[in-house]
């Protein structure tokens, strides 16, 4: 998803896929173990976790690379 890969322009990220969400949470747990609990990191991880959980409940399919590229280009 980030950084956006030009080859992934049209690829949809399927947040409804339970395996995707499970892998994402495993990676975040691993990151938390290795980086410790910095307050800023904890806030970002909770915010992203809530967003991803909501997208999972909606079974959303989103072209995330296209969205990120759009906002990086404007920055």
Protein Blocks (a to p, Z undefined) as FASTA:
>chain_A
ZZcdfklmmpccdfklmklmmmmmmmmmmmmmmnopafklmmmmmmmmmmmmmmmmnopa
cdfklmmmmmmmmZZ
